[in-house]
Each structure stands twice: as C-alpha cells, then as structure tokens.
C-alpha cells in the first residue's frame, strides 16, 4: 500500500513537472474530458422504433447521451433544445453525430411518447428506453443519480435527477461530460474536435 | 416680566396663487394660529391635474411594459385590491410532452396566498418549487404559494413555477393560454385573477 502511495505521488509530481514545461497548454475541450474513465463503457437500450441499441451500433458517429424524462418542464427540454442548436451549428458534420435521450422514467415514457418527443427537437434524435432494472443499471453505469418522488393526489410525480450529457467519440469511447453551463457553441466545437479525431 | 412682549401682535390674510388664502393671527398669549382656506377652483384644477398625470404615468408604464415583451402585455388586475400579475409567459412544448411551465411576477399590496389555479390548456395546474442540489434537479409540488405584501414574488425558470399538468395539446409559440388564479388574503377575501399567458418559443 505504501508503495502505491509513493507511485501515485511520483506520478502527480511528474504530471506537474510536465505541466510546467508547457506553459498554459491549450484546453482541447470546453466540456470535461473524461477519456479513460473506468465506467460508462456501454449501454443496452431500445430506441423509440423498438430497435435494440448499444454504443457499437453508432460506430463512426459521435454519440451524445442525455438522461431525463418527458414530464420535466424546464431543464430537460432546454438541454434537448441546446443539443438541437449544437446540431444546427455543426452543419454537415451533424450527420456524424447521434443524440440519444435516455428516459429515467420508463413507466410513463413509452416508446410511443419518446417517438413524438425526441425528434421534435431534431429529426435525428432518438428516444431510448429500458425496463426499470435496465434504467437503474445504466444510471449506475454513468453515475447518474435519480429518484422518483411520491405521486401527489392526482398521481403526478417528479423525478429528481442530474442533468449532464455524455459524449462518445466515433470509435465508441466515452470522452466528454457536458454540464448545464456548456453552451450550444461549446458543444458544437467539442463535437467537431472529436469528429476530426 | 412678560417675555412675549417683544413679539409683535399681528393678524392678517395672505392671498397666493389660485386665490388660496392663509389667514394668520399671531398672538403673544395664544401663539400663532393659521387658518388655511383653499379655493374651490384650485381643488378642481389640482384634481384634474392629478388625474391627468396619473393617466400619463399609466400610459407610459403600459407602453413600457409592452416594449419589454414579445407580445401584448399580460398584466391582469381583477379589482383594486387583487394581486397584480405581470411578465407572464409559458415555454412552448413539443409533442409527447405532457407538462408545461408558466412563469410570472406576482405582486400584492396585502399579504395573500395563491390557493388554486386553473388553465384552459391542461388538466390541472400546480405550484412547483425547483432547486439544484449537488447537481441534482429537485422539483416539489407546493399546496399553495404565499405572496407577502409589497413584494414581487418571482416565478422563473430554475425556481418556483406553475406546472401545467396533463396538457390537452402542445403549447405553440405565438399563441397564449388562459389562467384563473385564486388568491385568498388574511381576511379570507377570495379574488380570482384571470391571466393571459403568452407562449414563447424555445431559446427565449
């Protein structure tokens, strides 16, 4: 164990020294670079057309994964809109990007509803759904906290959830973490960089 | 010794603009007495001027409010004492979205409580609070909304908002929806305020 700490300390020192060499290395991405993270390897969900999908199905395209639910009035539609704006800014490059909306509320968000919802923001967007257990598993895999709240008298319930999006590169590797504060411009630029390889 | 003897006794009448009169009577023992008589014509002129300036101020405010919004002003005032709703708007929704959100400012001269809302576009309307905590968005229904006297209660994205539950059809930008908001003040007076809510496109 002690040896491990020493190795880590050495690595950190080496990294710091390397950072000193290149004064102010330019940031490659606006979003958070999570390349090489041990989690978020893959997903197995059904798209709104009923087709089973995983990362490999989108090889050659950058994949943006966004988690939400259609009964979310504010943050989800605004993020979907932001992603649609990014697609518009990408022009022809948008053909090499696939945005996936993963519902955290499979009970209400049926494929039929998702088929109306996701393409309303951009015709290429796909709604993705799994059963309760699959949803829990994928949320865990991508470290997305979500929690269904108790329904009110009218049966309506909200879902507490985190709102980041994740980006896979065209080789199917998880690369970026997009937060609320990242604009459509930043997302478009990051996607362009990823597409160039 | 009479200390007041140095003050001269005087009485008279001053006449100034509009024929108003101030009668004065300075008496060493009684002190000064003023008697203000306001000319009736002055009252009429003053009232007319006050009304005219109110009209001007109101039209300026209305024009200003109209300038700030994309569409017609949505301010609705039921009676003189009812809460005033301004800057109301709702965001457009897409097909498949069963809920919408409406935002506004609520002002009341007296303490009041928003106890119920109805809309012409949804099955029901709830007050929801929203907050971000450790990156998690939390939305909770509130039974009612307190509106303290003299304060603007702001219903805005990322905060308190009205949830339109069970939309009958998607909210289309450029159109508007109608709300009926019921307020009950401390004395139990119920006021229903009708509000026209313009629907804005995404990104605005």
Interface residues (C-beta under 8 A of the other chain):
Chain A: X70 X71 X72 X73 X74 X75 X77 X78 X81 X85 X108 X113 X114 X115 X116 X117 X118 X120 X121 X145 X149 X152 X154 X156 X158 X160 X161 X162 X163 X164 X179
Chain B: X91 X93 X94 X95 X96 X97 X98 X99 X100 X101 X123 X124 X126 X128 X130 X135 X136 X137 X138 X139 X140 X141 X157 X158 X161 X163 X164 X165 X202 X203
